[in-house]
Amino acid sequence: MGAAAEFAREIAAGGALADPAWRRAFEEVPRELFVPYYYAVEPDSGAQERRWRDDPDPEGRERWLRGVYADVPLATRIRDGELISSSSQPSLMARMLAALEVRDGMRVLEIGTGPGFNAALLCHRLGDRNVTTVDLDRGITDAARNHLAAAGYRPAVVTGDGARGCPAHAPYDRIIATCALPAVPLPWLAQCAPGALVLAPLATGLIALRVLDAEHASGRFLDTPAYFVPLRGAGPAYGPADCTAGLPAEAERSDSFRFLLALTRGRVPARAAYEIWTGEGRPERERYGLTVRGGEQWAWLDTPYESYAWPLGT
């Protein structure tokens, strides 16, 4: 069994890749072509180690390959100490692709090209002509285009502001973002076919929005935690999730409470957020949702028009 096939088997054993079509994509698209180098943190020193395919040391090349086929995100570009691009955790990618609910012939826009591995998986499933991927950084898109070509795929790779989408290839049946958002960019909805699905990381969760038209969409968060590099130029993706001083210890430990803090982005004081969270039975991510109506969008608990709602801006 090849490295990619064994990799897919391990991801499937963890509960992802139930769809045979996506499993075949993970088996047949070699991740190693998309991460010729990445940065790993040494467990002992905490220092960053650059691992690369062409390391003259055979042990170094072996460490690189083991990391490629580990179920972890890989930092692929760091600029001035800031992470600007990565290859996402494969099991999370698998869950997101399954949640996208694609069918043959659908057109997909990916926001956040990264090294191109996710775009390759989409191409394997849907065909090159149905996939468009956008990233702001020309260095990223040029590298991704080369990686994709080496793997035999040629989707539309566009250098541009992901918040503006890519109207040249619209309309889209699905939009998937692999970067964290502070709010849903309205141009995306205008580029969607009616009934399209938008899947994007927001507030350490994944929102699945069903699009009605260019100004209306609504949906719920999935139960999956998700931490991504922010969409550059769109503002901070997460709220002040660390302001738990003075609260009971469960607030600091609870992922679901910290999700609420990130979702409200500091508009609700931590003490008030804690009272909401405990009073509503410590809700998990899937009880929250998001609605877009014209120039407004807001997150909510349980229902869009009752109970608790928090504006996200535009």
Sine and cosine of phi, psi and omega as CSV:
sin_phi,cos_phi,sin_psi,cos_psi,sin_omega,cos_omega
0.00,0.00,0.77,-0.64,0.00,-1.00
-0.94,0.34,0.20,-0.98,-0.06,-1.00
-0.88,0.48,-0.68,0.74,-0.02,-1.00
-0.92,0.39,-0.64,0.77,0.00,-1.00
-0.92,0.39,-0.66,0.75,0.06,-1.00
-0.91,0.42,-0.63,0.78,0.06,-1.00
-0.86,0.52,-0.74,0.68,0.01,-1.00
-0.89,0.46,-0.61,0.79,0.02,-1.00
-0.89,0.46,-0.66,0.75,0.00,-1.00
-0.92,0.39,-0.64,0.77,0.03,-1.00
-0.91,0.41,-0.67,0.74,0.02,-1.00
-0.89,0.45,-0.60,0.80,0.01,-1.00
-0.90,0.43,-0.42,0.91,0.03,-1.00
-0.99,0.11,0.02,1.00,0.09,-1.00
0.95,-0.31,-0.11,0.99,0.06,-1.00
-0.99,-0.11,0.09,-1.00,0.06,-1.00
0.90,0.44,0.65,0.76,0.09,-1.00
-0.94,0.33,-0.46,0.89,0.01,-1.00
-0.98,0.19,0.86,-0.51,-0.03,-1.00
-0.85,0.53,-0.52,0.85,-0.02,-1.00
-0.92,0.40,-0.66,0.75,0.04,-1.00
-0.95,0.30,-0.56,0.83,0.05,-1.00
-0.89,0.45,-0.67,0.74,0.04,-1.00
-0.88,0.47,-0.61,0.79,0.02,-1.00
-0.88,0.47,-0.71,0.71,0.01,-1.00
-0.93,0.38,-0.52,0.85,0.03,-1.00
-0.95,0.32,-0.52,0.85,-0.19,-0.98
-0.95,-0.30,-0.16,0.99,0.06,-1.00
-0.97,-0.24,0.95,-0.32,-0.07,-1.00
-0.97,0.24,0.89,-0.45,-0.01,-1.00
-0.87,0.49,-0.47,0.89,-0.07,-1.00
-0.88,0.48,-0.43,0.91,0.03,-1.00
-0.95,0.32,-0.31,0.95,-0.11,-0.99
-0.97,-0.22,-0.19,0.98,0.00,-1.00
-0.75,-0.66,0.93,0.36,0.01,-1.00
-0.89,0.46,-0.32,0.95,0.16,-0.99
-0.46,-0.89,0.39,-0.92,0.08,-1.00
-0.37,-0.93,0.15,-0.99,-0.04,-1.00
-0.92,-0.39,0.78,-0.62,0.01,-1.00
-0.87,-0.50,0.53,-0.85,0.03,-1.00
-1.00,-0.05,0.83,-0.56,0.04,-1.00
-0.93,0.37,0.81,-0.58,-0.08,-1.00
-0.89,0.46,-0.52,0.85,-0.06,-1.00
-0.99,0.17,-0.76,0.65,-0.10,-0.99
-0.99,-0.10,-0.37,0.93,-0.10,-1.00
0.98,0.19,0.01,1.00,0.00,-1.00
-0.97,0.23,0.45,-0.89,0.04,-1.00
-1.00,0.08,0.76,-0.65,0.04,-1.00
-0.92,-0.39,0.79,-0.61,0.08,-1.00
-1.00,0.07,0.88,-0.47,0.05,-1.00
-0.96,-0.29,0.70,-0.72,-0.05,-1.00
-0.58,-0.82,0.39,-0.92,-0.10,-0.99
-0.89,0.46,-0.56,0.83,-0.10,-0.99
-0.98,-0.18,0.43,0.90,0.06,-1.00
-0.85,0.53,0.78,-0.62,0.01,-1.00
-0.91,0.41,-0.30,0.95,0.02,-1.00
-1.00,0.03,0.86,-0.51,0.01,-1.00
-0.84,0.55,-0.60,0.80,0.03,-1.00
-0.92,0.39,-0.58,0.82,0.06,-1.00
-0.90,0.43,-0.67,0.75,0.04,-1.00
-0.90,0.43,-0.59,0.80,0.03,-1.00
-0.92,0.39,-0.65,0.76,0.06,-1.00
-0.89,0.46,-0.65,0.76,0.05,-1.00
-0.86,0.51,-0.75,0.67,-0.07,-1.00
-0.92,0.38,-0.64,0.77,0.05,-1.00
-0.87,0.50,-0.66,0.75,0.01,-1.00
-0.91,0.41,-0.61,0.79,0.01,-1.00
-0.85,0.53,-0.65,0.76,-0.07,-1.00
-0.97,-0.25,0.52,0.85,0.20,-0.98
-0.98,-0.19,0.50,-0.86,-0.04,-1.00
-0.99,0.10,0.92,0.38,-0.01,-1.00
-0.63,-0.77,0.44,-0.90,0.15,-0.99
-0.94,0.33,0.50,-0.87,-0.02,-1.00
-0.84,-0.54,0.84,-0.54,0.06,-1.00
-0.96,0.27,0.87,-0.49,-0.08,-1.00
-0.94,-0.34,-0.38,0.93,0.05,-1.00
-0.61,-0.79,0.81,-0.58,0.04,-1.00
-0.80,-0.60,0.77,-0.64,-0.01,-1.00
-0.78,-0.62,0.85,-0.53,-0.02,-1.00
0.80,0.60,0.64,0.77,0.04,-1.00
0.99,0.16,-0.02,1.00,-0.03,-1.00
-0.96,-0.29,0.73,-0.68,0.06,-1.00
-0.96,0.29,0.84,-0.54,0.00,-1.00
-0.90,-0.45,-0.23,0.97,0.03,-1.00
-0.39,-0.92,0.55,-0.84,0.00,-1.00
-0.44,-0.90,0.25,-0.97,0.19,-0.98
-0.99,-0.15,0.88,-0.48,-0.14,-0.99
-0.90,0.43,0.30,-0.95,0.05,-1.00
-0.87,0.50,0.84,-0.54,-0.12,-0.99
-0.85,0.53,-0.64,0.77,0.00,-1.00
-0.91,0.42,-0.56,0.83,0.08,-1.00
-0.93,0.35,-0.66,0.75,0.08,-1.00
-0.84,0.55,-0.69,0.73,-0.01,-1.00
-0.89,0.46,-0.67,0.74,0.01,-1.00
-0.92,0.39,-0.62,0.78,0.03,-1.00
-0.92,0.40,-0.68,0.74,0.01,-1.00
-0.90,0.43,-0.62,0.78,0.06,-1.00
-0.90,0.43,-0.65,0.76,-0.01,-1.00
-0.93,0.37,-0.32,0.95,0.00,-1.00
-0.94,0.34,-0.36,0.93,0.10,-1.00
0.80,0.59,0.79,0.62,-0.02,-1.00
-0.98,0.19,0.39,-0.92,0.14,-0.99
-0.75,-0.66,0.34,-0.94,-0.01,-1.00
-0.80,0.60,0.68,-0.74,0.05,-1.00
1.00,0.02,-0.14,0.99,0.00,-1.00
-0.95,0.31,0.53,-0.85,0.05,-1.00
-0.98,-0.21,0.75,-0.66,-0.10,-1.00
-0.83,-0.56,0.69,-0.72,0.16,-0.99
-0.94,-0.33,0.82,-0.58,0.08,-1.00
-0.97,-0.25,0.77,-0.64,0.06,-1.00
-0.97,-0.24,0.90,-0.43,-0.04,-1.00
0.98,-0.20,0.99,0.11,-0.11,-0.99
-0.93,0.36,-0.62,0.78,-0.09,-1.00
0.83,0.56,-0.56,-0.83,0.00,-1.00
-0.97,0.24,-0.13,0.99,0.10,-1.00
0.98,-0.22,-0.03,1.00,-0.07,-1.00
-0.90,0.43,-0.69,0.73,-0.01,-1.00
-0.90,0.43,-0.64,0.77,0.05,-1.00
-0.89,0.46,-0.60,0.80,0.03,-1.00
-0.90,0.43,-0.65,0.76,0.04,-1.00
-0.89,0.47,-0.66,0.75,0.05,-1.00
-0.90,0.44,-0.67,0.74,0.03,-1.00
-0.89,0.46,-0.66,0.75,0.02,-1.00
-0.86,0.51,-0.63,0.78,-0.06,-1.00
-0.99,0.15,-0.61,0.79,-0.20,-0.98
-0.88,-0.47,-0.24,0.97,-0.07,-1.00
1.00,-0.09,0.56,-0.83,-0.08,-1.00
-0.82,0.57,-0.69,0.73,-0.15,-0.99
-0.93,0.37,-0.22,0.97,-0.01,-1.00
-0.99,-0.17,0.10,0.99,-0.08,-1.00
-0.84,-0.54,0.79,-0.62,0.14,-0.99
-0.82,-0.57,0.71,-0.70,0.01,-1.00
-0.77,-0.64,0.66,-0.76,-0.13,-0.99
-0.79,-0.61,0.67,-0.74,0.15,-0.99
-0.57,-0.82,0.47,-0.88,-0.08,-1.00
-0.96,0.27,-0.49,0.87,-0.18,-0.98
-0.99,-0.14,0.87,-0.50,-0.03,-1.00
-0.89,0.46,-0.57,0.82,0.05,-1.00
-0.87,0.49,-0.62,0.79,0.03,-1.00
-0.93,0.37,-0.72,0.69,-0.05,-1.00
-0.94,0.35,-0.59,0.81,0.04,-1.00
-0.89,0.45,-0.69,0.72,0.02,-1.00
-0.91,0.42,-0.69,0.73,-0.01,-1.00
-0.88,0.47,-0.65,0.76,0.01,-1.00
-0.87,0.49,-0.65,0.76,0.04,-1.00
-0.92,0.39,-0.68,0.73,0.03,-1.00
-0.87,0.49,-0.71,0.70,-0.02,-1.00
-0.89,0.46,-0.68,0.73,0.01,-1.00
-0.89,0.45,-0.63,0.78,0.02,-1.00
-0.89,0.45,-0.49,0.87,0.03,-1.00
-1.00,0.02,-0.07,1.00,0.04,-1.00
1.00,-0.07,0.33,0.94,-0.04,-1.00
-0.86,-0.52,0.59,-0.81,-0.02,-1.00
-0.65,-0.76,0.92,0.39,0.12,-0.99
-0.96,0.27,0.07,-1.00,0.13,-0.99
-0.97,0.23,0.91,-0.42,0.03,-1.00
-0.95,-0.31,0.91,-0.41,-0.18,-0.98
-0.89,-0.45,0.73,-0.69,0.13,-0.99
-1.00,-0.05,0.88,-0.47,-0.03,-1.00
-0.01,-1.00,0.04,-1.00,0.00,-1.00
-0.97,0.23,0.93,-0.37,-0.04,-1.00
-0.87,0.50,-0.47,0.88,0.02,-1.00
-0.90,0.43,-0.36,0.93,0.03,-1.00
-1.00,-0.05,-0.04,1.00,-0.03,-1.00
0.93,0.36,-0.55,-0.84,0.06,-1.00
-0.49,-0.87,0.99,0.10,-0.08,-1.00
-0.89,0.46,-0.39,0.92,-0.06,-1.00
-0.88,0.48,-0.46,0.89,-0.04,-1.00
-0.93,-0.36,0.13,0.99,0.02,-1.00
-0.95,0.31,0.32,-0.95,0.11,0.99
-1.00,0.06,0.39,-0.92,-0.01,-1.00
-0.92,-0.38,0.57,-0.82,0.11,-0.99
-1.00,0.03,-0.41,0.91,0.01,-1.00
-0.59,-0.81,0.61,-0.79,0.19,-0.98
-0.82,-0.58,0.77,-0.63,0.04,-1.00
-0.81,-0.59,0.78,-0.63,0.03,-1.00
-0.96,-0.29,0.68,-0.74,0.07,-1.00
-0.91,-0.42,0.53,0.85,0.08,-1.00
-0.61,-0.80,0.51,-0.86,-0.11,-0.99
-0.99,0.16,0.62,-0.79,-0.08,-1.00
-0.91,-0.40,0.52,-0.86,0.21,-0.98
-1.00,0.09,-0.40,0.92,0.04,-1.00
-0.28,-0.96,0.22,-0.98,-0.04,-1.00
-0.99,0.12,0.86,-0.51,0.03,-1.00
-0.89,0.46,0.80,-0.60,-0.07,-1.00
-0.90,0.43,-0.53,0.85,0.04,-1.00
-0.85,0.53,-0.43,0.90,0.01,-1.00
-0.88,0.48,-0.69,0.73,-0.06,-1.00
-0.89,0.45,-0.62,0.79,-0.01,-1.00
-0.92,0.40,-0.35,0.94,-0.01,-1.00
-0.99,-0.12,0.08,1.00,-0.02,-1.00
-0.99,-0.11,0.57,-0.82,0.22,-0.98
-0.95,0.32,0.49,-0.87,0.05,-1.00
-0.82,0.57,0.71,-0.71,-0.02,-1.00
1.00,0.08,0.05,1.00,0.00,-1.00
-0.91,0.42,0.29,-0.96,0.02,-1.00
-0.88,-0.48,0.74,-0.67,0.10,-0.99
-0.93,-0.38,0.82,-0.58,0.01,-1.00
-0.86,-0.51,0.86,-0.51,-0.11,-0.99
-0.50,-0.87,0.56,-0.83,0.11,-0.99
-0.96,0.28,0.74,-0.68,0.03,-1.00
-0.46,-0.89,0.80,-0.61,0.06,-1.00
0.83,0.55,0.69,0.72,0.00,-1.00
0.89,0.45,0.33,0.94,0.08,-1.00
-0.74,-0.67,-0.07,-1.00,0.02,-1.00
-0.84,-0.54,0.90,-0.44,0.03,-1.00
-1.00,-0.07,0.72,-0.69,0.06,-1.00
-0.92,-0.39,0.97,-0.23,-0.10,-1.00
-0.98,-0.20,0.78,-0.63,0.14,-0.99
-1.00,-0.06,0.79,-0.61,-0.11,-0.99
-1.00,-0.07,0.81,-0.58,0.07,-1.00
-1.00,0.03,-0.77,0.64,0.04,-1.00
-0.39,-0.92,-0.24,-0.97,-0.11,-0.99
-0.92,0.39,-0.20,0.98,-0.05,-1.00
-0.80,-0.60,0.01,1.00,-0.10,-1.00
-0.68,-0.74,0.76,-0.65,0.09,-1.00
-0.36,-0.93,0.44,-0.90,0.02,-1.00
-0.38,-0.93,0.47,-0.88,0.03,-1.00
-0.02,-1.00,0.00,-1.00,-0.04,-1.00
-0.92,-0.40,0.31,-0.95,0.12,-0.99
-0.98,0.19,0.57,-0.82,0.16,-0.99
-0.97,0.23,0.20,-0.98,-0.02,-1.00
-0.99,0.13,0.02,1.00,-0.13,-0.99
-1.00,0.03,0.82,-0.58,0.15,-0.99
-0.91,0.42,0.54,-0.84,-0.02,-1.00
-0.47,-0.88,0.83,-0.55,0.03,-1.00
-0.83,-0.56,0.87,-0.50,-0.08,-1.00
-0.74,-0.67,0.33,-0.94,0.17,-0.99
-0.87,0.49,0.72,-0.69,-0.03,-1.00
-0.90,0.43,0.49,-0.87,0.17,-0.99
-0.90,0.44,0.90,-0.44,-0.10,-0.99
-0.93,0.38,0.68,-0.73,0.01,-1.00
1.00,0.04,-0.07,1.00,-0.06,-1.00
-0.98,-0.20,0.07,1.00,-0.02,-1.00
1.00,-0.03,0.15,-0.99,-0.02,-1.00
-0.85,0.52,0.68,-0.73,-0.05,-1.00
-1.00,0.08,-0.43,0.90,-0.09,-1.00
-0.85,-0.52,0.47,-0.88,0.09,-1.00
-0.99,0.13,-0.03,-1.00,-0.03,-1.00
-0.97,0.25,0.98,0.20,-0.12,-0.99
-0.98,0.22,-0.04,1.00,-0.05,-1.00
-0.98,-0.21,0.09,1.00,-0.08,-1.00
-1.00,0.04,0.91,0.41,-0.03,-1.00
-0.94,-0.33,0.20,0.98,-0.01,-1.00
-0.87,0.50,0.71,-0.71,0.03,-1.00
1.00,0.06,-0.13,0.99,0.03,-1.00
-1.00,-0.06,0.32,-0.95,0.06,-1.00
-0.84,0.54,0.39,-0.92,-0.09,-1.00
-0.86,0.50,-0.50,0.87,-0.02,-1.00
-0.90,0.44,-0.45,0.89,0.02,-1.00
-0.91,0.40,-0.65,0.76,0.02,-1.00
-0.93,0.37,-0.59,0.81,-0.07,-1.00
-0.99,0.16,-0.41,0.91,-0.20,-0.98
-0.99,0.11,0.86,-0.52,0.08,-1.00
-0.91,0.41,-0.60,0.80,-0.04,-1.00
-0.94,0.35,-0.56,0.83,0.06,-1.00
-0.94,0.34,-0.65,0.76,0.02,-1.00
-0.92,0.39,-0.49,0.87,0.13,-0.99
-0.89,0.46,-0.70,0.72,0.03,-1.00
-0.87,0.49,-0.68,0.74,0.04,-1.00
-0.88,0.48,-0.68,0.73,0.01,-1.00
-0.91,0.41,-0.60,0.80,-0.03,-1.00
-0.92,0.38,-0.65,0.76,-0.02,-1.00
-0.99,0.13,-0.23,0.97,0.13,-0.99
0.80,0.60,0.63,0.78,0.07,-1.00
0.99,0.11,-0.04,1.00,0.02,-1.00
-0.95,0.30,-0.34,0.94,0.07,-1.00
-0.91,-0.42,0.83,-0.55,0.04,-1.00
-0.83,0.55,0.52,-0.86,-0.09,-1.00
-0.84,0.54,-0.65,0.76,0.01,-1.00
-0.90,0.45,-0.68,0.73,0.02,-1.00
-0.91,0.41,-0.64,0.77,0.04,-1.00
-0.89,0.46,-0.62,0.78,0.02,-1.00
-0.90,0.43,-0.63,0.78,0.02,-1.00
-0.92,0.40,-0.63,0.77,0.09,-1.00
-0.88,0.47,-0.74,0.68,-0.08,-1.00
-0.88,0.47,-0.74,0.68,0.01,-1.00
-0.95,0.32,-0.63,0.77,-0.02,-1.00
-0.91,0.41,-0.46,0.89,-0.01,-1.00
-0.99,-0.15,0.26,0.96,0.10,-1.00
0.99,0.11,0.46,0.89,0.03,-1.00
0.81,0.59,0.87,0.49,-0.11,-0.99
-0.90,0.44,0.62,-0.79,0.11,-0.99
-1.00,0.06,0.08,-1.00,-0.11,-0.99
-0.82,0.57,-0.63,0.78,-0.13,-0.99
-0.93,0.36,-0.16,0.99,0.09,-1.00
-1.00,0.08,-0.10,0.99,0.00,-1.00
-0.98,-0.19,0.38,-0.92,0.04,-1.00
-0.51,-0.86,-0.07,-1.00,-0.04,-1.00
-0.58,-0.82,0.67,-0.74,0.04,-1.00
-0.79,-0.61,0.68,-0.73,0.11,-0.99
-0.91,-0.42,0.78,-0.63,0.03,-1.00
-0.63,-0.77,0.96,-0.27,-0.04,-1.00
0.88,0.48,-0.79,-0.62,0.00,-1.00
-1.00,0.06,0.10,1.00,-0.03,-1.00
-0.94,-0.35,0.51,-0.86,0.20,-0.98
-0.49,-0.87,0.61,-0.79,-0.05,-1.00
-0.56,-0.83,0.54,-0.84,0.13,-0.99
-1.00,0.00,0.43,-0.90,-0.06,-1.00
-0.50,-0.86,0.29,-0.96,0.06,-1.00
-0.94,-0.34,0.85,-0.52,0.08,-1.00
0.97,0.25,-0.83,0.56,-0.01,-1.00
-0.66,-0.75,0.46,-0.89,-0.08,-1.00
-0.93,0.37,-0.47,0.88,-0.19,-0.98
-0.88,-0.48,0.14,0.99,0.02,-1.00
-0.73,-0.68,0.05,-1.00,0.09,-1.00
0.86,0.51,-0.81,-0.59,-0.12,-0.99
-0.96,-0.28,0.67,-0.75,0.03,-1.00
-0.56,-0.83,0.59,-0.81,-0.06,-1.00
-0.70,-0.71,0.85,-0.52,-0.01,-1.00
-0.92,0.39,0.62,-0.79,0.02,-1.00
-0.97,-0.26,-0.23,0.97,-0.09,-1.00
1.00,0.05,-0.19,-0.98,-0.07,-1.00
-0.87,-0.50,0.00,0.00,0.00,0.00
